Amino acid sequence: MAQLRTLASGEALFLRGAAPCGLYAVVRGAVDISGVGGTSDGARSSLLTRLEPPSWFGEIAV
């Protein structure tokens, strides 16, 4: 039942507040988990963690 999904560099897998839709596995490359805070004029992004193979994660855990 797994589906392979390939992301381009910088492409979001899911965003905060999105409906839960499964469990993910990093099988090649890396996935950066980041957060954004502040108002639109002063918004800043922070890298929280980088997941590399083999890593399993879901929206709730992140």
mmCIF file of the N, C-alpha and C atoms, coordinates in Angstrom:
data_MODEL
# 
_entry.id   MODEL 
# 
loop_
_atom_site.group_PDB 
_atom_site.id 
_atom_site.type_symbol 
_atom_site.label_atom_id 
_atom_site.label_alt_id 
_atom_site.label_comp_id 
_atom_site.label_asym_id 
_atom_site.label_entity_id 
_atom_site.label_seq_id 
_atom_site.pdbx_PDB_ins_code 
_atom_site.Cartn_x 
_atom_site.Cartn_y 
_atom_site.Cartn_z 
_atom_site.occupancy 
_atom_site.B_iso_or_equiv 
_atom_site.pdbx_formal_charge 
_atom_site.auth_seq_id 
_atom_site.auth_comp_id 
_atom_site.auth_asym_id 
_atom_site.auth_atom_id 
_atom_site.pdbx_PDB_model_num 
ATOM 1   N N  . MET A 1 1  ? 0.815  -1.187 0.000  1.00 0.00 ? 1  MET A N  1 
ATOM 2   C CA . MET A 1 1  ? 0.000  0.000  0.000  1.00 0.00 ? 1  MET A CA 1 
ATOM 3   C C  . MET A 1 1  ? 0.863  1.257  0.000  1.00 0.00 ? 1  MET A C  1 
ATOM 4   N N  . ALA A 1 2  ? 2.163  1.096  0.021  1.00 0.00 ? 2  ALA A N  1 
ATOM 5   C CA . ALA A 1 2  ? 3.051  2.264  0.010  1.00 0.00 ? 2  ALA A CA 1 
ATOM 6   C C  . ALA A 1 2  ? 3.070  2.899  -1.377 1.00 0.00 ? 2  ALA A C  1 
ATOM 7   N N  . GLN A 1 3  ? 3.288  4.195  -1.396 1.00 0.00 ? 3  GLN A N  1 
ATOM 8   C CA . GLN A 1 3  ? 3.409  4.939  -2.648 1.00 0.00 ? 3  GLN A CA 1 
ATOM 9   C C  . GLN A 1 3  ? 4.703  5.733  -2.594 1.00 0.00 ? 3  GLN A C  1 
ATOM 10  N N  . LEU A 1 4  ? 5.524  5.630  -3.639 1.00 0.00 ? 4  LEU A N  1 
ATOM 11  C CA . LEU A 1 4  ? 6.761  6.373  -3.716 1.00 0.00 ? 4  LEU A CA 1 
ATOM 12  C C  . LEU A 1 4  ? 6.457  7.810  -4.106 1.00 0.00 ? 4  LEU A C  1 
ATOM 13  N N  . ARG A 1 5  ? 7.030  8.734  -3.377 1.00 0.00 ? 5  ARG A N  1 
ATOM 14  C CA . ARG A 1 5  ? 6.841  10.152 -3.683 1.00 0.00 ? 5  ARG A CA 1 
ATOM 15  C C  . ARG A 1 5  ? 8.210  10.808 -3.713 1.00 0.00 ? 5  ARG A C  1 
ATOM 16  N N  . THR A 1 6  ? 8.513  11.489 -4.792 1.00 0.00 ? 6  THR A N  1 
ATOM 17  C CA . THR A 1 6  ? 9.790  12.176 -4.945 1.00 0.00 ? 6  THR A CA 1 
ATOM 18  C C  . THR A 1 6  ? 9.547  13.674 -4.854 1.00 0.00 ? 6  THR A C  1 
ATOM 19  N N  . LEU A 1 7  ? 10.334 14.352 -4.019 1.00 0.00 ? 7  LEU A N  1 
ATOM 20  C CA . LEU A 1 7  ? 10.200 15.793 -3.846 1.00 0.00 ? 7  LEU A CA 1 
ATOM 21  C C  . LEU A 1 7  ? 11.390 16.518 -4.454 1.00 0.00 ? 7  LEU A C  1 
ATOM 22  N N  . ALA A 1 8  ? 11.146 17.672 -5.024 1.00 0.00 ? 8  ALA A N  1 
ATOM 23  C CA . ALA A 1 8  ? 12.222 18.537 -5.507 1.00 0.00 ? 8  ALA A CA 1 
ATOM 24  C C  . ALA A 1 8  ? 12.827 19.258 -4.308 1.00 0.00 ? 8  ALA A C  1 
ATOM 25  N N  . SER A 1 9  ? 14.052 19.700 -4.440 1.00 0.00 ? 9  SER A N  1 
ATOM 26  C CA . SER A 1 9  ? 14.703 20.450 -3.370 1.00 0.00 ? 9  SER A CA 1 
ATOM 27  C C  . SER A 1 9  ? 13.859 21.673 -3.005 1.00 0.00 ? 9  SER A C  1 
ATOM 28  N N  . GLY A 1 10 ? 13.560 21.823 -1.717 1.00 0.00 ? 10 GLY A N  1 
ATOM 29  C CA . GLY A 1 10 ? 12.759 22.953 -1.249 1.00 0.00 ? 10 GLY A CA 1 
ATOM 30  C C  . GLY A 1 10 ? 11.256 22.730 -1.282 1.00 0.00 ? 10 GLY A C  1 
ATOM 31  N N  . GLU A 1 11 ? 10.797 21.653 -1.875 1.00 0.00 ? 11 GLU A N  1 
ATOM 32  C CA . GLU A 1 11 ? 9.359  21.363 -1.949 1.00 0.00 ? 11 GLU A CA 1 
ATOM 33  C C  . GLU A 1 11 ? 8.861  20.833 -0.606 1.00 0.00 ? 11 GLU A C  1 
ATOM 34  N N  . ALA A 1 12 ? 7.694  21.299 -0.167 1.00 0.00 ? 12 ALA A N  1 
ATOM 35  C CA . ALA A 1 12 ? 7.117  20.863 1.108  1.00 0.00 ? 12 ALA A CA 1 
ATOM 36  C C  . ALA A 1 12 ? 6.397  19.528 0.942  1.00 0.00 ? 12 ALA A C  1 
ATOM 37  N N  . LEU A 1 13 ? 6.633  18.635 1.886  1.00 0.00 ? 13 LEU A N  1 
ATOM 38  C CA . LEU A 1 13 ? 5.911  17.361 1.925  1.00 0.00 ? 13 LEU A CA 1 
ATOM 39  C C  . LEU A 1 13 ? 4.518  17.589 2.500  1.00 0.00 ? 13 LEU A C  1 
ATOM 40  N N  . PHE A 1 14 ? 4.441  18.340 3.599  1.00 0.00 ? 14 PHE A N  1 
ATOM 41  C CA . PHE A 1 14 ? 3.173  18.773 4.170  1.00 0.00 ? 14 PHE A CA 1 
ATOM 42  C C  . PHE A 1 14 ? 3.437  20.019 4.994  1.00 0.00 ? 14 PHE A C  1 
ATOM 43  N N  . LEU A 1 15 ? 2.388  20.767 5.270  1.00 0.00 ? 15 LEU A N  1 
ATOM 44  C CA . LEU A 1 15 ? 2.493  22.020 6.020  1.00 0.00 ? 15 LEU A CA 1 
ATOM 45  C C  . LEU A 1 15 ? 1.733  21.913 7.326  1.00 0.00 ? 15 LEU A C  1 
ATOM 46  N N  . ARG A 1 16 ? 2.118  22.728 8.289  1.00 0.00 ? 16 ARG A N  1 
ATOM 47  C CA . ARG A 1 16 ? 1.433  22.754 9.584  1.00 0.00 ? 16 ARG A CA 1 
ATOM 48  C C  . ARG A 1 16 ? -0.057 22.980 9.362  1.00 0.00 ? 16 ARG A C  1 
ATOM 49  N N  . GLY A 1 17 ? -0.867 22.205 10.046 1.00 0.00 ? 17 GLY A N  1 
ATOM 50  C CA . GLY A 1 17 ? -2.319 22.344 9.955  1.00 0.00 ? 17 GLY A CA 1 
ATOM 51  C C  . GLY A 1 17 ? -2.957 21.482 8.873  1.00 0.00 ? 17 GLY A C  1 
ATOM 52  N N  . ALA A 1 18 ? -2.130 20.822 8.042  1.00 0.00 ? 18 ALA A N  1 
ATOM 53  C CA . ALA A 1 18 ? -2.680 19.955 6.998  1.00 0.00 ? 18 ALA A CA 1 
ATOM 54  C C  . ALA A 1 18 ? -3.284 18.706 7.642  1.00 0.00 ? 18 ALA A C  1 
ATOM 55  N N  . ALA A 1 19 ? -4.275 18.132 6.977  1.00 0.00 ? 19 ALA A N  1 
ATOM 56  C CA . ALA A 1 19 ? -4.904 16.909 7.483  1.00 0.00 ? 19 ALA A CA 1 
ATOM 57  C C  . ALA A 1 19 ? -3.884 15.773 7.482  1.00 0.00 ? 19 ALA A C  1 
ATOM 58  N N  . PRO A 1 20 ? -3.890 14.932 8.537  1.00 0.00 ? 20 PRO A N  1 
ATOM 59  C CA . PRO A 1 20 ? -2.969 13.787 8.565  1.00 0.00 ? 20 PRO A CA 1 
ATOM 60  C C  . PRO A 1 20 ? -3.251 12.851 7.392  1.00 0.00 ? 20 PRO A C  1 
ATOM 61  N N  . CYS A 1 21 ? -2.189 12.367 6.764  1.00 0.00 ? 21 CYS A N  1 
ATOM 62  C CA . CYS A 1 21 ? -2.430 11.484 5.614  1.00 0.00 ? 21 CYS A CA 1 
ATOM 63  C C  . CYS A 1 21 ? -1.440 10.331 5.543  1.00 0.00 ? 21 CYS A C  1 
ATOM 64  N N  . GLY A 1 22 ? -0.815 9.965  6.659  1.00 0.00 ? 22 GLY A N  1 
ATOM 65  C CA . GLY A 1 22 ? -0.010 8.757  6.603  1.00 0.00 ? 22 GLY A CA 1 
ATOM 66  C C  . GLY A 1 22 ? 1.289  8.790  7.366  1.00 0.00 ? 22 GLY A C  1 
ATOM 67  N N  . LEU A 1 23 ? 2.066  7.783  7.082  1.00 0.00 ? 23 LEU A N  1 
ATOM 68  C CA . LEU A 1 23 ? 3.383  7.584  7.674  1.00 0.00 ? 23 LEU A CA 1 
ATOM 69  C C  . LEU A 1 23 ? 4.386  7.685  6.539  1.00 0.00 ? 23 LEU A C  1 
ATOM 70  N N  . TYR A 1 24 ? 5.516  8.333  6.784  1.00 0.00 ? 24 TYR A N  1 
ATOM 71  C CA . TYR A 1 24 ? 6.506  8.572  5.744  1.00 0.00 ? 24 TYR A CA 1 
ATOM 72  C C  . TYR A 1 24 ? 7.810  7.876  6.089  1.00 0.00 ? 24 TYR A C  1 
ATOM 73  N N  . ALA A 1 25 ? 8.558  7.488  5.051  1.00 0.00 ? 25 ALA A N  1 
ATOM 74  C CA . ALA A 1 25 ? 9.885  6.900  5.207  1.00 0.00 ? 25 ALA A CA 1 
ATOM 75  C C  . ALA A 1 25 ? 10.842 7.635  4.286  1.00 0.00 ? 25 ALA A C  1 
ATOM 76  N N  . VAL A 1 26 ? 11.993 7.991  4.812  1.00 0.00 ? 26 VAL A N  1 
ATOM 77  C CA . VAL A 1 26 ? 13.044 8.573  3.978  1.00 0.00 ? 26 VAL A CA 1 
ATOM 78  C C  . VAL A 1 26 ? 13.886 7.403  3.483  1.00 0.00 ? 26 VAL A C  1 
ATOM 79  N N  . VAL A 1 27 ? 13.903 7.192  2.166  1.00 0.00 ? 27 VAL A N  1 
ATOM 80  C CA . VAL A 1 27 ? 14.650 6.071  1.608  1.00 0.00 ? 27 VAL A CA 1 
ATOM 81  C C  . VAL A 1 27 ? 15.884 6.524  0.823  1.00 0.00 ? 27 VAL A C  1 
ATOM 82  N N  . ARG A 1 28 ? 15.906 7.785  0.432  1.00 0.00 ? 28 ARG A N  1 
ATOM 83  C CA . ARG A 1 28 ? 17.056 8.343  -0.280 1.00 0.00 ? 28 ARG A CA 1 
ATOM 84  C C  . ARG A 1 28 ? 17.066 9.845  -0.083 1.00 0.00 ? 28 ARG A C  1 
ATOM 85  N N  . GLY A 1 29 ? 18.229 10.435 0.090  1.00 0.00 ? 29 GLY A N  1 
ATOM 86  C CA . GLY A 1 29 ? 18.334 11.873 0.277  1.00 0.00 ? 29 GLY A CA 1 
ATOM 87  C C  . GLY A 1 29 ? 18.111 12.245 1.730  1.00 0.00 ? 29 GLY A C  1 
ATOM 88  N N  . ALA A 1 30 ? 17.441 13.361 1.971  1.00 0.00 ? 30 ALA A N  1 
ATOM 89  C CA . ALA A 1 30 ? 17.176 13.835 3.328  1.00 0.00 ? 30 ALA A CA 1 
ATOM 90  C C  . ALA A 1 30 ? 15.932 14.712 3.313  1.00 0.00 ? 30 ALA A C  1 
ATOM 91  N N  . VAL A 1 31 ? 15.275 14.797 4.466  1.00 0.00 ? 31 VAL A N  1 
ATOM 92  C CA . VAL A 1 31 ? 14.113 15.670 4.641  1.00 0.00 ? 31 VAL A CA 1 
ATOM 93  C C  . VAL A 1 31 ? 14.425 16.603 5.800  1.00 0.00 ? 31 VAL A C  1 
ATOM 94  N N  . ASP A 1 32 ? 14.329 17.905 5.557  1.00 0.00 ? 32 ASP A N  1 
ATOM 95  C CA . ASP A 1 32 ? 14.517 18.898 6.608  1.00 0.00 ? 32 ASP A CA 1 
ATOM 96  C C  . ASP A 1 32 ? 13.165 19.230 7.223  1.00 0.00 ? 32 ASP A C  1 
ATOM 97  N N  . ILE A 1 33 ? 13.104 19.210 8.550  1.00 0.00 ? 33 ILE A N  1 
ATOM 98  C CA . ILE A 1 33 ? 11.902 19.604 9.277  1.00 0.00 ? 33 ILE A CA 1 
ATOM 99  C C  . ILE A 1 33 ? 12.183 21.001 9.815  1.00 0.00 ? 33 ILE A C  1 
ATOM 100 N N  . SER A 1 34 ? 11.373 21.964 9.408  1.00 0.00 ? 34 SER A N  1 
ATOM 101 C CA . SER A 1 34 ? 11.617 23.344 9.812  1.00 0.00 ? 34 SER A CA 1 
ATOM 102 C C  . SER A 1 34 ? 10.332 23.986 10.325 1.00 0.00 ? 34 SER A C  1 
ATOM 103 N N  . GLY A 1 35 ? 10.493 25.089 10.999 1.00 0.00 ? 35 GLY A N  1 
ATOM 104 C CA . GLY A 1 35 ? 9.365  25.850 11.505 1.00 0.00 ? 35 GLY A CA 1 
ATOM 105 C C  . GLY A 1 35 ? 9.539  27.312 11.136 1.00 0.00 ? 35 GLY A C  1 
ATOM 106 N N  . VAL A 1 36 ? 8.432  28.010 10.976 1.00 0.00 ? 36 VAL A N  1 
ATOM 107 C CA . VAL A 1 36 ? 8.457  29.431 10.639 1.00 0.00 ? 36 VAL A CA 1 
ATOM 108 C C  . VAL A 1 36 ? 7.703  30.179 11.718 1.00 0.00 ? 36 VAL A C  1 
ATOM 109 N N  . GLY A 1 37 ? 8.278  31.273 12.176 1.00 0.00 ? 37 GLY A N  1 
ATOM 110 C CA . GLY A 1 37 ? 7.617  32.075 13.197 1.00 0.00 ? 37 GLY A CA 1 
ATOM 111 C C  . GLY A 1 37 ? 7.715  33.547 12.881 1.00 0.00 ? 37 GLY A C  1 
ATOM 112 N N  . GLY A 1 38 ? 6.821  34.316 13.446 1.00 0.00 ? 38 GLY A N  1 
ATOM 113 C CA . GLY A 1 38 ? 6.822  35.759 13.235 1.00 0.00 ? 38 GLY A CA 1 
ATOM 114 C C  . GLY A 1 38 ? 5.763  36.182 12.244 1.00 0.00 ? 38 GLY A C  1 
ATOM 115 N N  . THR A 1 39 ? 5.644  37.480 12.076 1.00 0.00 ? 39 THR A N  1 
ATOM 116 C CA . THR A 1 39 ? 4.686  38.032 11.117 1.00 0.00 ? 39 THR A CA 1 
ATOM 117 C C  . THR A 1 39 ? 5.270  37.934 9.719  1.00 0.00 ? 39 THR A C  1 
ATOM 118 N N  . SER A 1 40 ? 4.446  38.141 8.709  1.00 0.00 ? 40 SER A N  1 
ATOM 119 C CA . SER A 1 40 ? 4.909  37.980 7.330  1.00 0.00 ? 40 SER A CA 1 
ATOM 120 C C  . SER A 1 40 ? 6.106  38.863 6.997  1.00 0.00 ? 40 SER A C  1 
ATOM 121 N N  . ASP A 1 41 ? 6.155  40.077 7.531  1.00 0.00 ? 41 ASP A N  1 
ATOM 122 C CA . ASP A 1 41 ? 7.291  40.964 7.258  1.00 0.00 ? 41 ASP A CA 1 
ATOM 123 C C  . ASP A 1 41 ? 8.562  40.496 7.956  1.00 0.00 ? 41 ASP A C  1 
ATOM 124 N N  . GLY A 1 42 ? 8.423  39.921 9.153  1.00 0.00 ? 42 GLY A N  1 
ATOM 125 C CA . GLY A 1 42 ? 9.583  39.509 9.918  1.00 0.00 ? 42 GLY A CA 1 
ATOM 126 C C  . GLY A 1 42 ? 9.665  38.018 10.144 1.00 0.00 ? 42 GLY A C  1 
ATOM 127 N N  . ALA A 1 43 ? 9.011  37.229 9.285  1.00 0.00 ? 43 ALA A N  1 
ATOM 128 C CA . ALA A 1 43 ? 8.994  35.772 9.464  1.00 0.00 ? 43 ALA A CA 1 
ATOM 129 C C  . ALA A 1 43 ? 10.402 35.201 9.318  1.00 0.00 ? 43 ALA A C  1 
ATOM 130 N N  . ARG A 1 44 ? 10.720 34.247 10.190 1.00 0.00 ? 44 ARG A N  1 
ATOM 131 C CA . ARG A 1 44 ? 12.020 33.584 10.148 1.00 0.00 ? 44 ARG A CA 1 
ATOM 132 C C  . ARG A 1 44 ? 11.822 32.079 10.179 1.00 0.00 ? 44 ARG A C  1 
ATOM 133 N N  . SER A 1 45 ? 12.637 31.389 9.415  1.00 0.00 ? 45 SER A N  1 
ATOM 134 C CA . SER A 1 45 ? 12.584 29.932 9.361  1.00 0.00 ? 45 SER A CA 1 
ATOM 135 C C  . SER A 1 45 ? 13.734 29.359 10.162 1.00 0.00 ? 45 SER A C  1 
ATOM 136 N N  . SER A 1 46 ? 13.460 28.256 10.872 1.00 0.00 ? 46 SER A N  1 
ATOM 137 C CA . SER A 1 46 ? 14.486 27.572 11.655 1.00 0.00 ? 46 SER A CA 1 
ATOM 138 C C  . SER A 1 46 ? 14.487 26.092 11.307 1.00 0.00 ? 46 SER A C  1 
ATOM 139 N N  . LEU A 1 47 ? 15.674 25.549 11.067 1.00 0.00 ? 47 LEU A N  1 
ATOM 140 C CA . LEU A 1 47 ? 15.806 24.120 10.839 1.00 0.00 ? 47 LEU A CA 1 
ATOM 141 C C  . LEU A 1 47 ? 15.723 23.423 12.187 1.00 0.00 ? 47 LEU A C  1 
ATOM 142 N N  . LEU A 1 48 ? 14.753 22.520 12.338 1.00 0.00 ? 48 LEU A N  1 
ATOM 143 C CA . LEU A 1 48 ? 14.562 21.808 13.597 1.00 0.00 ? 48 LEU A CA 1 
ATOM 144 C C  . LEU A 1 48 ? 15.327 20.497 13.609 1.00 0.00 ? 48 LEU A C  1 
ATOM 145 N N  . THR A 1 49 ? 15.286 19.766 12.508 1.00 0.00 ? 49 THR A N  1 
ATOM 146 C CA . THR A 1 49 ? 16.036 18.512 12.393 1.00 0.00 ? 49 THR A CA 1 
ATOM 147 C C  . THR A 1 49 ? 16.121 18.111 10.926 1.00 0.00 ? 49 THR A C  1 
ATOM 148 N N  . ARG A 1 50 ? 17.065 17.247 10.624 1.00 0.00 ? 50 ARG A N  1 
ATOM 149 C CA . ARG A 1 50 ? 17.205 16.682 9.279  1.00 0.00 ? 50 ARG A CA 1 
ATOM 150 C C  . ARG A 1 50 ? 17.097 15.174 9.418  1.00 0.00 ? 50 ARG A C  1 
ATOM 151 N N  . LEU A 1 51 ? 16.204 14.575 8.630  1.00 0.00 ? 51 LEU A N  1 
ATOM 152 C CA . LEU A 1 51 ? 16.009 13.131 8.655  1.00 0.00 ? 51 LEU A CA 1 
ATOM 153 C C  . LEU A 1 51 ? 16.673 12.514 7.438  1.00 0.00 ? 51 LEU A C  1 
ATOM 154 N N  . GLU A 1 52 ? 17.474 11.490 7.678  1.00 0.00 ? 52 GLU A N  1 
ATOM 155 C CA . GLU A 1 52 ? 18.158 10.777 6.599  1.00 0.00 ? 52 GLU A CA 1 
ATOM 156 C C  . GLU A 1 52 ? 17.789 9.302  6.677  1.00 0.00 ? 52 GLU A C  1 
ATOM 157 N N  . PRO A 1 53 ? 17.996 8.545  5.587  1.00 0.00 ? 53 PRO A N  1 
ATOM 158 C CA . PRO A 1 53 ? 17.621 7.130  5.585  1.00 0.00 ? 53 PRO A CA 1 
ATOM 159 C C  . PRO A 1 53 ? 18.388 6.327  6.625  1.00 0.00 ? 53 PRO A C  1 
ATOM 160 N N  . PRO A 1 54 ? 17.781 5.348  7.212  1.00 0.00 ? 54 PRO A N  1 
ATOM 161 C CA . PRO A 1 54 ? 16.351 5.024  7.170  1.00 0.00 ? 54 PRO A CA 1 
ATOM 162 C C  . PRO A 1 54 ? 15.625 5.750  8.300  1.00 0.00 ? 54 PRO A C  1 
ATOM 163 N N  . SER A 1 55 ? 14.684 6.592  7.992  1.00 0.00 ? 55 SER A N  1 
ATOM 164 C CA . SER A 1 55 ? 13.895 7.323  8.994  1.00 0.00 ? 55 SER A CA 1 
ATOM 165 C C  . SER A 1 55 ? 12.416 7.193  8.681  1.00 0.00 ? 55 SER A C  1 
ATOM 166 N N  . TRP A 1 56 ? 11.637 6.945  9.706  1.00 0.00 ? 56 TRP A N  1 
ATOM 167 C CA . TRP A 1 56 ? 10.178 6.893  9.611  1.00 0.00 ? 56 TRP A CA 1 
ATOM 168 C C  . TRP A 1 56 ? 9.615  8.039  10.430 1.00 0.00 ? 56 TRP A C  1 
ATOM 169 N N  . PHE A 1 57 ? 8.590  8.709  9.924  1.00 0.00 ? 57 PHE A N  1 
ATOM 170 C CA . PHE A 1 57 ? 7.963  9.807  10.665 1.00 0.00 ? 57 PHE A CA 1 
ATOM 171 C C  . PHE A 1 57 ? 6.554  10.053 10.138 1.00 0.00 ? 57 PHE A C  1 
ATOM 172 N N  . GLY A 1 58 ? 5.756  10.771 10.942 1.00 0.00 ? 58 GLY A N  1 
ATOM 173 C CA . GLY A 1 58 ? 4.408  11.162 10.552 1.00 0.00 ? 58 GLY A CA 1 
ATOM 174 C C  . GLY A 1 58 ? 4.153  12.589 11.004 1.00 0.00 ? 58 GLY A C  1 
ATOM 175 N N  . GLU A 1 59 ? 3.061  13.166 10.566 1.00 0.00 ? 59 GLU A N  1 
ATOM 176 C CA . GLU A 1 59 ? 2.757  14.559 10.898 1.00 0.00 ? 59 GLU A CA 1 
ATOM 177 C C  . GLU A 1 59 ? 2.638  14.786 12.397 1.00 0.00 ? 59 GLU A C  1 
ATOM 178 N N  . ILE A 1 60 ? 2.031  13.860 13.116 1.00 0.00 ? 60 ILE A N  1 
ATOM 179 C CA . ILE A 1 60 ? 1.807  14.044 14.539 1.00 0.00 ? 60 ILE A CA 1 
ATOM 180 C C  . ILE A 1 60 ? 3.136  14.051 15.292 1.00 0.00 ? 60 ILE A C  1 
ATOM 181 N N  . ALA A 1 61 ? 4.058  13.181 14.908 1.00 0.00 ? 61 ALA A N  1 
ATOM 182 C CA . ALA A 1 61 ? 5.364  13.119 15.571 1.00 0.00 ? 61 ALA A CA 1 
ATOM 183 C C  . ALA A 1 61 ? 6.181  14.373 15.315 1.00 0.00 ? 61 ALA A C  1 
ATOM 184 N N  . VAL A 1 62 ? 6.017  14.979 14.147 1.00 0.00 ? 62 VAL A N  1 
ATOM 185 C CA . VAL A 1 62 ? 6.785  16.168 13.794 1.00 0.00 ? 62 VAL A CA 1 
ATOM 186 C C  . VAL A 1 62 ? 6.159  17.356 14.481 1.00 0.00 ? 62 VAL A C  1 
# 
